[in-house]
Amino acid sequence: MIFKTTPSQTVGPYFAIGLPWDAGPQAVAEGTPGTITISGTVYDGHGEPIPDHLIETWQADPTGRFADMHGYGGASEMAGFRGFARYGVEDGDGNYEILTVKPGPVPGLGGTTQAPHVDLTLLARGMLNRVVTRIYFADEPELNAADPVLATIPAERRGTLLADRVEGGYRFDIRLQGDGETVFFAV
């Protein structure tokens, strides 16, 4: 006897149940000098906020060093710098906020320099696989112009990776589909 294939299932919402951790959305300890927030809204293809999602970020410190890279470029010397943050909700309003510091430029392949950026992974309701993108900073035009990763993206789409300066930090909205869809990387 041959059985029909089981239909695929969507994931979640399980983010607040299985993935919280003590430091949560803080890549640095509260009170760290130079602290900023990166905040925004996660939108679906219809432009509606997604109430249940999980965002993870990983970044360098202001000198371009990571918290723990096993000898690659030397570990960060910034007190309290974790470089990793996780924001997850089951029944939110689509918004997120990460407490961090602005990263510095980091070395790229072949002697290049990558502009200051934050790596971001997103999982959300209905998604079977994560999406990966980067947050660059709109107030770094010279460094962004020379960034080897941004150079691979069509000029008309690069703006979807730029966080705009707002009071206390930066705003970066994520659009999963539709007009202004955020660029995601196949990794």
C-alpha positions in Angstrom: 0.0 0.0 0.0 1.3 3.5 -0.9 0.3 6.3 1.4 0.0 10.0 0.4 2.7 12.4 1.5 2.0 14.1 4.8 1.3 17.8 4.1 4.0 20.2 5.4 3.4 22.0 8.6 4.3 25.5 9.8 6.3 26.2 12.9 5.3 27.7 16.1 4.5 29.9 17.8 7.0 28.5 20.2 9.6 31.3 20.5 8.8 32.5 24.0 8.5 28.9 25.3 11.7 27.3 24.2 14.2 29.9 23.3 14.4 32.6 26.0 17.7 33.2 27.7 18.7 35.5 30.6 20.4 38.3 28.7 17.7 38.3 26.0 17.7 41.3 23.7 20.9 42.8 25.2 24.2 42.4 23.3 25.8 44.5 26.0 25.0 45.0 29.7 22.7 47.9 30.6 24.7 51.0 31.4 27.5 50.2 29.0 29.0 53.4 27.7 27.8 54.1 24.1 24.7 52.0 24.3 22.2 52.3 21.5 19.0 50.5 20.6 18.2 48.9 17.2 14.4 48.7 16.9 11.9 48.1 14.3 8.9 46.2 13.1 8.7 42.8 11.3 6.1 42.9 8.5 4.6 40.1 6.4 3.9 40.3 2.7 0.7 42.3 3.2 2.4 44.9 5.2 0.9 43.7 8.5 3.1 43.4 11.6 4.0 39.8 12.6 3.1 39.2 16.2 5.2 36.2 16.8 8.9 36.1 15.7 12.4 35.5 16.9 15.3 37.7 16.0 18.9 36.9 16.8 21.8 39.3 16.2 25.6 38.9 16.2 28.1 41.7 15.8 31.5 43.1 16.5 32.2 45.7 19.2 33.1 49.4 18.3 36.7 48.4 17.5 35.7 45.6 15.1 36.3 42.7 17.5 33.9 39.9 18.4 33.1 38.6 21.9 34.6 35.1 21.1 36.1 34.2 17.8 38.7 31.7 19.0 41.7 33.8 18.1 40.3 35.4 14.9 41.5 39.0 15.3 41.5 38.8 19.0 38.5 38.8 21.4 36.7 42.0 22.3 38.2 43.8 25.3 34.9 45.8 25.9 33.6 45.0 29.4 30.2 43.3 29.3 30.1 42.9 25.5 28.4 39.7 24.4 27.8 40.6 20.8 24.8 38.3 20.7 21.2 39.2 21.4 17.9 37.4 21.1 14.4 38.9 21.0 11.5 36.5 20.8 7.8 36.9 21.4 4.7 34.7 21.0 2.0 37.4 21.1 3.6 40.7 20.4 2.8 43.7 18.2 5.5 43.0 15.5 8.0 45.3 17.1 11.5 44.4 18.5 14.3 46.2 20.3 17.9 45.2 20.8 20.2 46.9 23.3 23.7 47.1 21.9 26.6 49.3 20.8 27.4 50.4 17.2 29.9 48.0 15.7 33.1 49.0 14.0 34.4 47.9 10.6 35.6 44.3 10.4 38.1 42.6 8.1 36.7 41.0 5.0 38.1 38.5 2.5 41.1 39.4 0.4 42.2 42.3 2.6 38.9 44.2 2.2 37.1 46.0 5.0 33.4 45.4 5.8 31.3 48.4 6.9 29.9 48.3 10.4 27.0 45.9 10.4 25.0 43.6 12.6 24.2 40.0 11.3 20.5 39.1 11.9 18.6 35.9 11.8 14.8 35.8 11.8 12.2 33.1 12.4 8.5 33.8 12.3 5.1 32.1 12.2 4.6 30.2 9.0 8.3 30.1 8.1 10.0 26.6 7.9 13.5 28.1 7.5 15.2 31.1 9.0 16.1 34.1 6.9 19.4 35.9 7.3 20.2 39.5 6.6 22.5 42.3 7.7 21.8 45.7 9.3 24.1 48.4 7.9 24.0 52.0 9.2 22.8 54.8 6.9 25.1 57.3 8.5 28.2 55.4 7.2 28.0 56.2 3.5 31.7 56.0 2.7 32.2 52.7 4.5 29.0 51.3 3.0 30.1 52.3 -0.5 33.3 50.2 -0.1 31.7 47.2 1.6 32.2 44.0 -0.5 28.9 42.4 0.5 26.8 45.5 -0.1 28.5 45.7 -3.5 26.9 42.4 -4.5 23.4 43.8 -4.1 21.6 45.8 -6.8 21.8 49.5 -5.9 18.0 49.9 -5.8 17.8 47.2 -3.1 20.6 48.3 -0.8 18.4 50.7 1.1 16.5 47.7 2.6 19.6 46.9 4.6 20.2 50.4 6.0 19.1 51.4 9.5 18.2 55.0 9.9 19.3 57.1 12.9 16.6 57.9 15.4 16.7 59.3 18.9 18.7 56.8 21.1 19.8 54.5 18.3 18.6 53.2 14.9 15.4 52.0 13.2 15.5 48.9 11.0 12.2 47.5 9.7 12.1 44.0 8.2 9.8 43.2 5.3 9.5 39.5 4.5 7.8 40.1 1.1 6.2 42.7 -1.1 7.1 46.3 -1.6 10.5 47.1 0.0 11.2 43.5 0.8 14.4 43.2 2.9 17.3 41.6 1.1 18.0 38.1 2.6 21.2 36.1 2.0 21.4 32.4 1.0 23.7 31.0 3.7 
